[in-house]
């Protein structure tokens, strides 16, 4: 009867191969969480960049044209 060896846990594989396999397994397992964090990180960086520019910052403070309804 042949020995059964689980994938990625063969002792004949090098340490590098086993570590790369475990990293890929983790990424496959936590794919949604990684993408969720990356989405919010990118959105934060874009929003921070837009609000740091003086010409775009006025959009958040003053209402463009018309009567001034917003107190600031």
CHARMM-style PDB file with segment names, atoms N, HN, CA, C and O in Angstrom:
ATOM      1  N   UNK     1       0.837  -1.169   0.000  1.00  0.00      PROA
ATOM      2  CA  UNK     1       0.000   0.000   0.000  1.00  0.00      PROA
ATOM      3  C   UNK     1       0.896   1.252   0.000  1.00  0.00      PROA
ATOM      4  O   UNK     1       1.746   1.392   0.879  1.00  0.00      PROA
ATOM      5  N   UNK     2       0.714   2.182  -0.995  1.00  0.00      PROA
ATOM      6  HN  UNK     2       0.023   2.068  -1.709  1.00  0.00      PROA
ATOM      7  CA  UNK     2       1.576   3.360  -1.055  1.00  0.00      PROA
ATOM      8  C   UNK     2       1.241   4.370   0.037  1.00  0.00      PROA
ATOM      9  O   UNK     2       0.101   4.486   0.486  1.00  0.00      PROA
ATOM     10  N   UNK     3       2.268   5.087   0.439  1.00  0.00      PROA
ATOM     11  HN  UNK     3       3.194   4.993   0.074  1.00  0.00      PROA
ATOM     12  CA  UNK     3       2.070   6.128   1.448  1.00  0.00      PROA
ATOM     13  C   UNK     3       1.336   7.307   0.832  1.00  0.00      PROA
ATOM     14  O   UNK     3       1.597   7.684  -0.311  1.00  0.00      PROA
ATOM     15  N   UNK     4       0.420   7.885   1.591  1.00  0.00      PROA
ATOM     16  HN  UNK     4       0.208   7.579   2.519  1.00  0.00      PROA
ATOM     17  CA  UNK     4      -0.288   9.075   1.131  1.00  0.00      PROA
ATOM     18  C   UNK     4       0.384  10.294   1.755  1.00  0.00      PROA
ATOM     19  O   UNK     4       0.586  10.364   2.967  1.00  0.00      PROA
ATOM     20  N   UNK     5       0.718  11.237   0.907  1.00  0.00      PROA
ATOM     21  HN  UNK     5       0.554  11.181  -0.078  1.00  0.00      PROA
ATOM     22  CA  UNK     5       1.359  12.460   1.377  1.00  0.00      PROA
ATOM     23  C   UNK     5       0.485  13.616   0.940  1.00  0.00      PROA
ATOM     24  O   UNK     5       0.121  13.717  -0.232  1.00  0.00      PROA
ATOM     25  N   UNK     6       0.144  14.491   1.881  1.00  0.00      PROA
ATOM     26  HN  UNK     6       0.440  14.408   2.832  1.00  0.00      PROA
ATOM     27  CA  UNK     6      -0.686  15.637   1.532  1.00  0.00      PROA
ATOM     28  C   UNK     6       0.118  16.611   0.679  1.00  0.00      PROA
ATOM     29  O   UNK     6       1.339  16.705   0.798  1.00  0.00      PROA
ATOM     30  N   UNK     7      -0.588  17.324  -0.173  1.00  0.00      PROA
ATOM     31  HN  UNK     7      -1.580  17.247  -0.270  1.00  0.00      PROA
ATOM     32  CA  UNK     7       0.061  18.257  -1.088  1.00  0.00      PROA
ATOM     33  C   UNK     7       0.762  19.368  -0.308  1.00  0.00      PROA
ATOM     34  O   UNK     7       0.198  19.919   0.637  1.00  0.00      PROA
ATOM     35  N   UNK     8       1.972  19.691  -0.698  1.00  0.00      PROA
ATOM     36  HN  UNK     8       2.431  19.243  -1.466  1.00  0.00      PROA
ATOM     37  CA  UNK     8       2.703  20.763  -0.053  1.00  0.00      PROA
ATOM     38  C   UNK     8       3.411  20.347   1.224  1.00  0.00      PROA
ATOM     39  O   UNK     8       4.115  21.165   1.815  1.00  0.00      PROA
ATOM     40  N   UNK     9       3.256  19.131   1.665  1.00  0.00      PROA
ATOM     41  HN  UNK     9       2.683  18.466   1.185  1.00  0.00      PROA
ATOM     42  CA  UNK     9       3.889  18.688   2.907  1.00  0.00      PROA
ATOM     43  C   UNK     9       4.865  17.534   2.658  1.00  0.00      PROA
ATOM     44  O   UNK     9       5.247  16.827   3.590  1.00  0.00      PROA
ATOM     45  N   UNK    10       5.254  17.354   1.429  1.00  0.00      PROA
ATOM     46  HN  UNK    10       4.943  17.928   0.671  1.00  0.00      PROA
ATOM     47  CA  UNK    10       6.199  16.297   1.108  1.00  0.00      PROA
ATOM     48  C   UNK    10       7.573  16.688   1.638  1.00  0.00      PROA
ATOM     49  O   UNK    10       8.051  17.784   1.344  1.00  0.00      PROA
ATOM     50  N   UNK    11       8.211  15.832   2.400  1.00  0.00      PROA
ATOM     51  HN  UNK    11       7.823  14.941   2.639  1.00  0.00      PROA
ATOM     52  CA  UNK    11       9.506  16.148   2.992  1.00  0.00      PROA
ATOM     53  C   UNK    11      10.613  16.145   1.942  1.00  0.00      PROA
ATOM     54  O   UNK    11      11.715  16.612   2.228  1.00  0.00      PROA
ATOM     55  N   UNK    12      10.357  15.630   0.727  1.00  0.00      PROA
ATOM     56  HN  UNK    12       9.461  15.251   0.494  1.00  0.00      PROA
ATOM     57  CA  UNK    12      11.359  15.674  -0.324  1.00  0.00      PROA
ATOM     58  C   UNK    12      11.439  17.060  -0.964  1.00  0.00      PROA
ATOM     59  O   UNK    12      12.413  17.374  -1.648  1.00  0.00      PROA
ATOM     60  N   UNK    13      10.417  17.886  -0.744  1.00  0.00      PROA
ATOM     61  HN  UNK    13       9.626  17.631  -0.188  1.00  0.00      PROA
ATOM     62  CA  UNK    13      10.438  19.233  -1.292  1.00  0.00      PROA
ATOM     63  C   UNK    13      11.369  20.106  -0.466  1.00  0.00      PROA
ATOM     64  O   UNK    13      11.574  19.869   0.725  1.00  0.00      PROA
ATOM     65  N   UNK    14      11.928  21.121  -1.120  1.00  0.00      PROA
ATOM     66  HN  UNK    14      11.761  21.313  -2.087  1.00  0.00      PROA
ATOM     67  CA  UNK    14      12.839  22.012  -0.409  1.00  0.00      PROA
ATOM     68  C   UNK    14      12.059  22.919   0.540  1.00  0.00      PROA
ATOM     69  O   UNK    14      10.838  23.049   0.448  1.00  0.00      PROA
ATOM     70  N   UNK    15      12.790  23.530   1.438  1.00  0.00      PROA
ATOM     71  HN  UNK    15      13.782  23.425   1.512  1.00  0.00      PROA
ATOM     72  CA  UNK    15      12.190  24.459   2.395  1.00  0.00      PROA
ATOM     73  C   UNK    15      11.572  25.640   1.664  1.00  0.00      PROA
ATOM     74  O   UNK    15      10.501  26.116   2.040  1.00  0.00      PROA
ATOM     75  N   UNK    16      12.242  26.115   0.624  1.00  0.00      PROA
ATOM     76  HN  UNK    16      13.113  25.729   0.318  1.00  0.00      PROA
ATOM     77  CA  UNK    16      11.728  27.239  -0.159  1.00  0.00      PROA
ATOM     78  C   UNK    16      10.395  26.881  -0.821  1.00  0.00      PROA
ATOM     79  O   UNK    16       9.459  27.680  -0.804  1.00  0.00      PROA
ATOM     80  N   UNK    17      10.309  25.695  -1.397  1.00  0.00      PROA
ATOM     81  HN  UNK    17      11.069  25.046  -1.411  1.00  0.00      PROA
ATOM     82  CA  UNK    17       9.066  25.261  -2.050  1.00  0.00      PROA
ATOM     83  C   UNK    17       7.932  25.155  -1.045  1.00  0.00      PROA
ATOM     84  O   UNK    17       6.808  25.573  -1.326  1.00  0.00      PROA
ATOM     85  N   UNK    18       8.224  24.595   0.132  1.00  0.00      PROA
ATOM     86  HN  UNK    18       9.136  24.256   0.360  1.00  0.00      PROA
ATOM     87  CA  UNK    18       7.177  24.474   1.150  1.00  0.00      PROA
ATOM     88  C   UNK    18       6.727  25.833   1.669  1.00  0.00      PROA
ATOM     89  O   UNK    18       5.540  26.033   1.925  1.00  0.00      PROA
ATOM     90  N   UNK    19       7.668  26.776   1.829  1.00  0.00      PROA
ATOM     91  HN  UNK    19       8.633  26.613   1.621  1.00  0.00      PROA
ATOM     92  CA  UNK    19       7.276  28.098   2.327  1.00  0.00      PROA
ATOM     93  C   UNK    19       6.477  28.871   1.280  1.00  0.00      PROA
ATOM     94  O   UNK    19       5.512  29.552   1.627  1.00  0.00      PROA
ATOM     95  N   UNK    20       6.861  28.776   0.001  1.00  0.00      PROA
ATOM     96  HN  UNK    20       7.645  28.223  -0.281  1.00  0.00      PROA
ATOM     97  CA  UNK    20       6.093  29.448  -1.056  1.00  0.00      PROA
ATOM     98  C   UNK    20       4.698  28.846  -1.150  1.00  0.00      PROA
ATOM     99  O   UNK    20       3.724  29.575  -1.340  1.00  0.00      PROA
ATOM    100  N   UNK    21       4.588  27.539  -1.020  1.00  0.00      PROA
ATOM    101  HN  UNK    21       5.378  26.947  -0.865  1.00  0.00      PROA
ATOM    102  CA  UNK    21       3.283  26.881  -1.053  1.00  0.00      PROA
ATOM    103  C   UNK    21       2.417  27.334   0.110  1.00  0.00      PROA
ATOM    104  O   UNK    21       1.218  27.550  -0.064  1.00  0.00      PROA
ATOM    105  N   UNK    22       3.000  27.481   1.289  1.00  0.00      PROA
ATOM    106  HN  UNK    22       3.974  27.305   1.430  1.00  0.00      PROA
ATOM    107  CA  UNK    22       2.206  27.928   2.437  1.00  0.00      PROA
ATOM    108  C   UNK    22       1.777  29.386   2.285  1.00  0.00      PROA
ATOM    109  O   UNK    22       0.685  29.750   2.722  1.00  0.00      PROA
ATOM    110  N   UNK    23       2.612  30.225   1.676  1.00  0.00      PROA
ATOM    111  HN  UNK    23       3.499  29.929   1.321  1.00  0.00      PROA
ATOM    112  CA  UNK    23       2.222  31.615   1.427  1.00  0.00      PROA
ATOM    113  C   UNK    23       1.066  31.666   0.438  1.00  0.00      PROA
ATOM    114  O   UNK    23       0.104  32.403   0.651  1.00  0.00      PROA
ATOM    115  N   UNK    24       1.148  30.897  -0.638  1.00  0.00      PROA
ATOM    116  HN  UNK    24       1.930  30.298  -0.812  1.00  0.00      PROA
ATOM    117  CA  UNK    24       0.051  30.861  -1.613  1.00  0.00      PROA
ATOM    118  C   UNK    24      -1.233  30.317  -1.003  1.00  0.00      PROA
ATOM    119  O   UNK    24      -2.322  30.784  -1.336  1.00  0.00      PROA
ATOM    120  N   UNK    25      -1.118  29.342  -0.122  1.00  0.00      PROA
ATOM    121  HN  UNK    25      -0.233  28.963   0.148  1.00  0.00      PROA
ATOM    122  CA  UNK    25      -2.294  28.802   0.557  1.00  0.00      PROA
ATOM    123  C   UNK    25      -2.938  29.865   1.437  1.00  0.00      PROA
ATOM    124  O   UNK    25      -4.163  29.985   1.469  1.00  0.00      PROA
ATOM    125  N   UNK    26      -2.119  30.638   2.153  1.00  0.00      PROA
ATOM    126  HN  UNK    26      -1.125  30.540   2.127  1.00  0.00      PROA
ATOM    127  CA  UNK    26      -2.649  31.713   2.986  1.00  0.00      PROA
ATOM    128  C   UNK    26      -3.341  32.782   2.141  1.00  0.00      PROA
ATOM    129  O   UNK    26      -4.426  33.246   2.491  1.00  0.00      PROA
ATOM    130  N   UNK    27      -2.714  33.173   1.029  1.00  0.00      PROA
ATOM    131  HN  UNK    27      -1.832  32.796   0.745  1.00  0.00      PROA
ATOM    132  CA  UNK    27      -3.303  34.199   0.159  1.00  0.00      PROA
ATOM    133  C   UNK    27      -4.618  33.707  -0.423  1.00  0.00      PROA
ATOM    134  O   UNK    27      -5.577  34.473  -0.513  1.00  0.00      PROA
ATOM    135  N   UNK    28      -4.678  32.459  -0.813  1.00  0.00      PROA
ATOM    136  HN  UNK    28      -3.899  31.836  -0.739  1.00  0.00      PROA
ATOM    137  CA  UNK    28      -5.924  31.893  -1.333  1.00  0.00      PROA
ATOM    138  C   UNK    28      -7.003  31.862  -0.249  1.00  0.00      PROA
ATOM    139  O   UNK    28      -8.180  32.085  -0.535  1.00  0.00      PROA
ATOM    140  N   UNK    29      -6.603  31.587   0.985  1.00  0.00      PROA
ATOM    141  HN  UNK    29      -5.647  31.406   1.217  1.00  0.00      PROA
ATOM    142  CA  UNK    29      -7.543  31.522   2.102  1.00  0.00      PROA
ATOM    143  C   UNK    29      -8.066  32.908   2.483  1.00  0.00      PROA
ATOM    144  O   UNK    29      -9.248  33.057   2.792  1.00  0.00      PROA
ATOM    145  N   UNK    30      -7.195  33.924   2.463  1.00  0.00      PROA
ATOM    146  HN  UNK    30      -6.235  33.803   2.211  1.00  0.00      PROA
ATOM    147  CA  UNK    30      -7.554  35.268   2.942  1.00  0.00      PROA
ATOM    148  C   UNK    30      -7.702  36.261   1.798  1.00  0.00      PROA
ATOM    149  O   UNK    30      -7.467  37.455   1.984  1.00  0.00      PROA
ATOM    150  N   UNK    31      -8.085  35.792   0.628  1.00  0.00      PROA
ATOM    151  HN  UNK    31      -8.277  34.822   0.477  1.00  0.00      PROA
ATOM    152  CA  UNK    31      -8.149  36.655  -0.552  1.00  0.00      PROA
ATOM    153  C   UNK    31      -9.139  37.807  -0.365  1.00  0.00      PROA
ATOM    154  O   UNK    31      -8.815  38.950  -0.689  1.00  0.00      PROA
ATOM    155  N   UNK    32     -10.319  37.529   0.143  1.00  0.00      PROA
ATOM    156  HN  UNK    32     -10.581  36.601   0.406  1.00  0.00      PROA
ATOM    157  CA  UNK    32     -11.334  38.577   0.300  1.00  0.00      PROA
ATOM    158  C   UNK    32     -10.877  39.651   1.278  1.00  0.00      PROA
ATOM    159  O   UNK    32     -11.043  40.841   1.013  1.00  0.00      PROA
ATOM    160  N   UNK    33     -10.305  39.243   2.400  1.00  0.00      PROA
ATOM    161  HN  UNK    33     -10.170  38.276   2.615  1.00  0.00      PROA
ATOM    162  CA  UNK    33      -9.855  40.209   3.394  1.00  0.00      PROA
ATOM    163  C   UNK    33      -8.724  41.079   2.859  1.00  0.00      PROA
ATOM    164  O   UNK    33      -8.684  42.279   3.132  1.00  0.00      PROA
ATOM    165  N   UNK    34      -7.810  40.490   2.103  1.00  0.00      PROA
ATOM    166  HN  UNK    34      -7.843  39.515   1.882  1.00  0.00      PROA
ATOM    167  CA  UNK    34      -6.708  41.247   1.527  1.00  0.00      PROA
ATOM    168  C   UNK    34      -7.243  42.280   0.539  1.00  0.00      PROA
ATOM    169  O   UNK    34      -6.821  43.436   0.566  1.00  0.00      PROA
ATOM    170  N   UNK    35      -8.164  41.877  -0.329  1.00  0.00      PROA
ATOM    171  HN  UNK    35      -8.507  40.938  -0.351  1.00  0.00      PROA
ATOM    172  CA  UNK    35      -8.740  42.816  -1.298  1.00  0.00      PROA
ATOM    173  C   UNK    35      -9.558  43.904  -0.605  1.00  0.00      PROA
ATOM    174  O   UNK    35      -9.558  45.052  -1.050  1.00  0.00      PROA
ATOM    175  N   UNK    36     -10.254  43.559   0.475  1.00  0.00      PROA
ATOM    176  HN  UNK    36     -10.254  42.626   0.836  1.00  0.00      PROA
ATOM    177  CA  UNK    36     -11.045  44.521   1.241  1.00  0.00      PROA
ATOM    178  C   UNK    36     -10.142  45.614   1.822  1.00  0.00      PROA
ATOM    179  O   UNK    36     -10.452  46.801   1.717  1.00  0.00      PROA
ATOM    180  N   UNK    37      -9.038  45.212   2.427  1.00  0.00      PROA
ATOM    181  HN  UNK    37      -8.787  44.247   2.513  1.00  0.00      PROA
ATOM    182  CA  UNK    37      -8.108  46.171   3.018  1.00  0.00      PROA
ATOM    183  C   UNK    37      -7.447  47.015   1.925  1.00  0.00      PROA
ATOM    184  O   UNK    37      -7.291  48.224   2.093  1.00  0.00      PROA
ATOM    185  N   UNK    38      -7.062  46.397   0.819  1.00  0.00      PROA
ATOM    186  HN  UNK    38      -7.189  45.415   0.683  1.00  0.00      PROA
ATOM    187  CA  UNK    38      -6.443  47.150  -0.271  1.00  0.00      PROA
ATOM    188  C   UNK    38      -7.398  48.177  -0.862  1.00  0.00      PROA
ATOM    189  O   UNK    38      -6.984  49.286  -1.200  1.00  0.00      PROA
ATOM    190  N   UNK    39      -8.686  47.815  -0.991  1.00  0.00      PROA
ATOM    191  HN  UNK    39      -9.022  46.914  -0.717  1.00  0.00      PROA
ATOM    192  CA  UNK    39      -9.674  48.751  -1.531  1.00  0.00      PROA
ATOM    193  C   UNK    39      -9.765  50.006  -0.656  1.00  0.00      PROA
ATOM    194  O   UNK    39      -9.732  51.123  -1.171  1.00  0.00      PROA
ATOM    195  N   UNK    40      -9.880  49.825   0.657  1.00  0.00      PROA
ATOM    196  HN  UNK    40      -9.907  48.917   1.075  1.00  0.00      PROA
ATOM    197  CA  UNK    40      -9.990  50.975   1.542  1.00  0.00      PROA
ATOM    198  C   UNK    40      -8.688  51.765   1.625  1.00  0.00      PROA
ATOM    199  O   UNK    40      -8.718  52.987   1.772  1.00  0.00      PROA
ATOM    200  N   UNK    41      -7.564  51.094   1.534  1.00  0.00      PROA
ATOM    201  HN  UNK    41      -7.539  50.102   1.415  1.00  0.00      PROA
ATOM    202  CA  UNK    41      -6.288  51.794   1.544  1.00  0.00      PROA
ATOM    203  C   UNK    41      -6.136  52.670   0.295  1.00  0.00      PROA
ATOM    204  O   UNK    41      -5.719  53.824   0.396  1.00  0.00      PROA
ATOM    205  N   UNK    42      -6.468  52.136  -0.862  1.00  0.00      PROA
ATOM    206  HN  UNK    42      -6.807  51.199  -0.944  1.00  0.00      PROA
ATOM    207  CA  UNK    42      -6.377  52.908  -2.104  1.00  0.00      PROA
ATOM    208  C   UNK    42      -7.390  54.043  -2.099  1.00  0.00      PROA
ATOM    209  O   UNK    42      -7.069  55.154  -2.521  1.00  0.00      PROA
ATOM    210  N   UNK    43      -8.611  53.785  -1.627  1.00  0.00      PROA
ATOM    211  HN  UNK    43      -8.871  52.883  -1.284  1.00  0.00      PROA
ATOM    212  CA  UNK    43      -9.622  54.845  -1.564  1.00  0.00      PROA
ATOM    213  C   UNK    43      -9.178  55.953  -0.611  1.00  0.00      PROA
ATOM    214  O   UNK    43      -9.397  57.130  -0.896  1.00  0.00      PROA
ATOM    215  N   UNK    44      -8.565  55.601   0.503  1.00  0.00      PROA
ATOM    216  HN  UNK    44      -8.387  54.644   0.734  1.00  0.00      PROA
ATOM    217  CA  UNK    44      -8.076  56.607   1.455  1.00  0.00      PROA
ATOM    218  C   UNK    44      -6.974  57.454   0.836  1.00  0.00      PROA
ATOM    219  O   UNK    44      -6.972  58.675   0.995  1.00  0.00      PROA
ATOM    220  N   UNK    45      -6.047  56.830   0.138  1.00  0.00      PROA
ATOM    221  HN  UNK    45      -6.050  55.838   0.009  1.00  0.00      PROA
ATOM    222  CA  UNK    45      -4.944  57.567  -0.485  1.00  0.00      PROA
ATOM    223  C   UNK    45      -5.467  58.510  -1.560  1.00  0.00      PROA
ATOM    224  O   UNK    45      -5.008  59.648  -1.650  1.00  0.00      PROA
ATOM    225  N   UNK    46      -6.421  58.059  -2.382  1.00  0.00      PROA
ATOM    226  HN  UNK    46      -6.794  57.134  -2.309  1.00  0.00      PROA
ATOM    227  CA  UNK    46      -6.977  58.917  -3.430  1.00  0.00      PROA
ATOM    228  C   UNK    46      -7.737  60.081  -2.808  1.00  0.00      PROA
ATOM    229  O   UNK    46      -7.570  61.220  -3.244  1.00  0.00      PROA
ATOM    230  N   UNK    47      -8.568  59.825  -1.801  1.00  0.00      PROA
ATOM    231  HN  UNK    47      -8.704  58.900  -1.447  1.00  0.00      PROA
ATOM    232  CA  UNK    47      -9.336  60.888  -1.166  1.00  0.00      PROA
ATOM    233  C   UNK    47      -8.407  61.888  -0.475  1.00  0.00      PROA
ATOM    234  O   UNK    47      -8.634  63.096  -0.538  1.00  0.00      PROA
ATOM    235  N   UNK    48      -7.372  61.386   0.177  1.00  0.00      PROA
ATOM    236  HN  UNK    48      -7.188  60.405   0.228  1.00  0.00      PROA
ATOM    237  CA  UNK    48      -6.414  62.273   0.851  1.00  0.00      PROA
ATOM    238  C   UNK    48      -5.682  63.139  -0.165  1.00  0.00      PROA
ATOM    239  O   UNK    48      -5.431  64.317   0.092  1.00  0.00      PROA
ATOM    240  N   UNK    49      -5.345  62.578  -1.295  1.00  0.00      PROA
ATOM    241  HN  UNK    49      -5.550  61.621  -1.504  1.00  0.00      PROA
ATOM    242  CA  UNK    49      -4.667  63.342  -2.332  1.00  0.00      PROA
ATOM    243  C   UNK    49      -5.580  64.424  -2.899  1.00  0.00      PROA
ATOM    244  O   UNK    49      -5.133  65.545  -3.141  1.00  0.00      PROA
ATOM    245  N   UNK    50      -6.841  64.104  -3.110  1.00  0.00      PROA
ATOM    246  HN  UNK    50      -7.205  63.193  -2.913  1.00  0.00      PROA
ATOM    247  CA  UNK    50      -7.779  65.080  -3.666  1.00  0.00      PROA
ATOM    248  C   UNK    50      -8.041  66.219  -2.690  1.00  0.00      PROA
ATOM    249  O   UNK    50      -8.128  67.378  -3.096  1.00  0.00      PROA
ATOM    250  N   UNK    51      -8.165  65.902  -1.427  1.00  0.00      PROA
ATOM    251  HN  UNK    51      -8.094  64.961  -1.097  1.00  0.00      PROA
ATOM    252  CA  UNK    51      -8.469  66.950  -0.456  1.00  0.00      PROA
ATOM    253  C   UNK    51      -7.229  67.756  -0.065  1.00  0.00      PROA
ATOM    254  O   UNK    51      -7.360  68.801   0.572  1.00  0.00      PROA
ATOM    255  N   UNK    52      -6.037  67.300  -0.427  1.00  0.00      PROA
ATOM    256  HN  UNK    52      -5.930  66.451  -0.944  1.00  0.00      PROA
ATOM    257  CA  UNK    52      -4.825  68.033  -0.094  1.00  0.00      PROA
ATOM    258  C   UNK    52      -4.569  69.175  -1.077  1.00  0.00      PROA
ATOM    259  O   UNK    52      -3.827  70.105  -0.761  1.00  0.00      PROA
ATOM    260  N   UNK    53      -5.172  69.116  -2.258  1.00  0.00      PROA
ATOM    261  HN  UNK    53      -5.775  68.361  -2.515  1.00  0.00      PROA
ATOM    262  CA  UNK    53      -4.964  70.171  -3.243  1.00  0.00      PROA
ATOM    263  C   UNK    53      -5.852  71.360  -2.916  1.00  0.00      PROA
ATOM    264  O   UNK    53      -7.043  71.183  -2.660  1.00  0.00      PROA
ATOM    265  N   UNK    54      -5.300  72.566  -2.917  1.00  0.00      PROA
ATOM    266  HN  UNK    54      -4.332  72.710  -3.125  1.00  0.00      PROA
ATOM    267  CA  UNK    54      -6.095  73.739  -2.529  1.00  0.00      PROA
ATOM    268  C   UNK    54      -7.273  74.006  -3.460  1.00  0.00      PROA
ATOM    269  O   UNK    54      -8.334  74.429  -2.999  1.00  0.00      PROA
ATOM    270  N   UNK    55      -7.110  73.769  -4.759  1.00  0.00      PROA
ATOM    271  HN  UNK    55      -6.249  73.426  -5.134  1.00  0.00      PROA
ATOM    272  CA  UNK    55      -8.218  74.054  -5.681  1.00  0.00      PROA
ATOM    273  C   UNK    55      -9.376  73.086  -5.505  1.00  0.00      PROA
ATOM    274  O   UNK    55     -10.530  73.464  -5.706  1.00  0.00      PROA
ATOM    275  N   UNK    56      -9.088  71.843  -5.132  1.00  0.00      PROA
ATOM    276  HN  UNK    56      -8.150  71.536  -4.969  1.00  0.00      PROA
ATOM    277  CA  UNK    56     -10.166  70.886  -4.893  1.00  0.00      PROA
ATOM    278  C   UNK    56     -10.713  71.005  -3.481  1.00  0.00      PROA
ATOM    279  O   UNK    56     -11.857  70.626  -3.233  1.00  0.00      PROA
ATOM    280  N   UNK    57      -9.932  71.516  -2.567  1.00  0.00      PROA
ATOM    281  HN  UNK    57      -9.003  71.823  -2.769  1.00  0.00      PROA
ATOM    282  CA  UNK    57     -10.373  71.645  -1.188  1.00  0.00      PROA
ATOM    283  C   UNK    57     -11.519  72.639  -1.072  1.00  0.00      PROA
ATOM    284  O   UNK    57     -12.334  72.521  -0.157  1.00  0.00      PROA
ATOM    285  N   UNK    58     -11.605  73.607  -1.964  1.00  0.00      PROA
ATOM    286  HN  UNK    58     -10.943  73.702  -2.707  1.00  0.00      PROA
ATOM    287  CA  UNK    58     -12.691  74.587  -1.929  1.00  0.00      PROA
ATOM    288  C   UNK    58     -14.040  73.938  -2.235  1.00  0.00      PROA
ATOM    289  O   UNK    58     -15.078  74.470  -1.843  1.00  0.00      PROA
ATOM    290  N   UNK    59     -14.041  72.809  -2.923  1.00  0.00      PROA
ATOM    291  HN  UNK    59     -13.197  72.377  -3.241  1.00  0.00      PROA
ATOM    292  CA  UNK    59     -15.285  72.096  -3.215  1.00  0.00      PROA
ATOM    293  C   UNK    59     -15.966  71.678  -1.916  1.00  0.00      PROA
ATOM    294  O   UNK    59     -17.193  71.716  -1.819  1.00  0.00      PROA
ATOM    295  N   UNK    60     -15.186  71.285  -0.928  1.00  0.00      PROA
ATOM    296  HN  UNK    60     -14.190  71.255  -1.007  1.00  0.00      PROA
ATOM    297  CA  UNK    60     -15.742  70.814   0.332  1.00  0.00      PROA
ATOM    298  C   UNK    60     -16.151  71.966   1.246  1.00  0.00      PROA
ATOM    299  O   UNK    60     -16.873  71.746   2.218  1.00  0.00      PROA
ATOM    300  N   UNK    61     -15.701  73.203   0.953  1.00  0.00      PROA
ATOM    301  HN  UNK    61     -15.114  73.382   0.164  1.00  0.00      PROA
ATOM    302  CA  UNK    61     -15.961  74.324   1.838  1.00  0.00      PROA
ATOM    303  C   UNK    61     -17.050  75.236   1.297  1.00  0.00      PROA
ATOM    304  O   UNK    61     -17.980  75.584   2.025  1.00  0.00      PROA
ATOM    305  N   UNK    62     -16.952  75.626   0.039  1.00  0.00      PROA
ATOM    306  HN  UNK    62     -16.197  75.343  -0.553  1.00  0.00      PROA
ATOM    307  CA  UNK    62     -17.881  76.601  -0.532  1.00  0.00      PROA
ATOM    308  C   UNK    62     -18.783  75.941  -1.563  1.00  0.00      PROA
ATOM    309  O   UNK    62     -18.360  75.047  -2.295  1.00  0.00      PROA
ATOM    310  N   UNK    63     -20.029  76.392  -1.612  1.00  0.00      PROA
ATOM    311  HN  UNK    63     -20.373  77.119  -1.017  1.00  0.00      PROA
ATOM    312  CA  UNK    63     -20.947  75.916  -2.635  1.00  0.00      PROA
ATOM    313  C   UNK    63     -20.668  76.718  -3.910  1.00  0.00      PROA
ATOM    314  O   UNK    63     -20.665  77.949  -3.882  1.00  0.00      PROA
ATOM    315  N   UNK    64     -20.434  76.021  -5.028  1.00  0.00      PROA
ATOM    316  HN  UNK    64     -20.437  75.021  -5.051  1.00  0.00      PROA
ATOM    317  CA  UNK    64     -20.099  76.747  -6.253  1.00  0.00      PROA
ATOM    318  C   UNK    64     -21.308  77.461  -6.839  1.00  0.00      PROA
ATOM    319  O   UNK    64     -22.313  76.815  -7.137  1.00  0.00      PROA
ATOM    320  N   UNK    65     -21.236  78.785  -7.013  1.00  0.00      PROA
ATOM    321  HN  UNK    65     -20.419  79.309  -6.771  1.00  0.00      PROA
ATOM    322  CA  UNK    65     -22.290  79.573  -7.656  1.00  0.00      PROA
ATOM    323  C   UNK    65     -23.567  79.646  -6.832  1.00  0.00      PROA
ATOM    324  O   UNK    65     -23.727  78.923  -5.848  1.00  0.00      PROA
ATOM    325  N   UNK    66     -24.466  80.518  -7.241  1.00  0.00      PROA
ATOM    326  HN  UNK    66     -24.336  81.104  -8.040  1.00  0.00      PROA
ATOM    327  CA  UNK    66     -25.769  80.615  -6.596  1.00  0.00      PROA
ATOM    328  C   UNK    66     -25.685  81.193  -5.202  1.00  0.00      PROA
ATOM    329  O   UNK    66     -24.620  81.613  -4.748  1.00  0.00      PROA
ATOM    330  N   UNK    67     -26.839  81.208  -4.520  1.00  0.00      PROA
ATOM    331  HN  UNK    67     -27.703  80.867  -4.889  1.00  0.00      PROA
ATOM    332  CA  UNK    67     -26.860  81.766  -3.160  1.00  0.00      PROA
ATOM    333  C   UNK    67     -26.053  80.903  -2.194  1.00  0.00      PROA
ATOM    334  O   UNK    67     -25.934  79.689  -2.356  1.00  0.00      PROA
ATOM    335  N   UNK    68     -25.518  81.561  -1.208  1.00  0.00      PROA
ATOM    336  HN  UNK    68     -25.615  82.548  -1.077  1.00  0.00      PROA
ATOM    337  CA  UNK    68     -24.667  80.850  -0.242  1.00  0.00      PROA
ATOM    338  C   UNK    68     -25.567  80.321   0.881  1.00  0.00      PROA
ATOM    339  O   UNK    68     -25.834  81.018   1.860  1.00  0.00      PROA
ATOM    340  N   UNK    69     -26.027  79.076   0.719  1.00  0.00      PROA
ATOM    341  HN  UNK    69     -25.810  78.509  -0.077  1.00  0.00      PROA
ATOM    342  CA  UNK    69     -26.910  78.460   1.719  1.00  0.00      PROA
ATOM    343  C   UNK    69     -26.165  77.783   2.845  1.00  0.00      PROA
ATOM    344  O   UNK    69     -26.712  77.600   3.932  1.00  0.00      PROA
ATOM    345  N   UNK    70     -24.899  77.403   2.595  1.00  0.00      PROA
ATOM    346  HN  UNK    70     -24.454  77.552   1.712  1.00  0.00      PROA
ATOM    347  CA  UNK    70     -24.157  76.637   3.574  1.00  0.00      PROA
ATOM    348  C   UNK    70     -23.336  77.565   4.462  1.00  0.00      PROA
ATOM    349  O   UNK    70     -22.469  78.278   3.958  1.00  0.00      PROA
ATOM    350  N   UNK    71     -23.580  77.574   5.748  1.00  0.00      PROA
ATOM    351  HN  UNK    71     -24.285  76.995   6.158  1.00  0.00      PROA
ATOM    352  CA  UNK    71     -22.709  78.379   6.617  1.00  0.00      PROA
ATOM    353  C   UNK    71     -21.355  77.664   6.775  1.00  0.00      PROA
ATOM    354  O   UNK    71     -21.301  76.445   6.939  1.00  0.00      PROA
ATOM    355  N   UNK    72     -20.297  78.425   6.723  1.00  0.00      PROA
ATOM    356  HN  UNK    72     -20.341  79.415   6.590  1.00  0.00      PROA
ATOM    357  CA  UNK    72     -18.969  77.856   6.913  1.00  0.00      PROA
ATOM    358  C   UNK    72     -18.070  78.806   7.635  1.00  0.00      PROA
ATOM    359  OT1 UNK    72     -16.906  78.489   7.881  1.00  0.00      PROA
TER     360      UNK     72
END
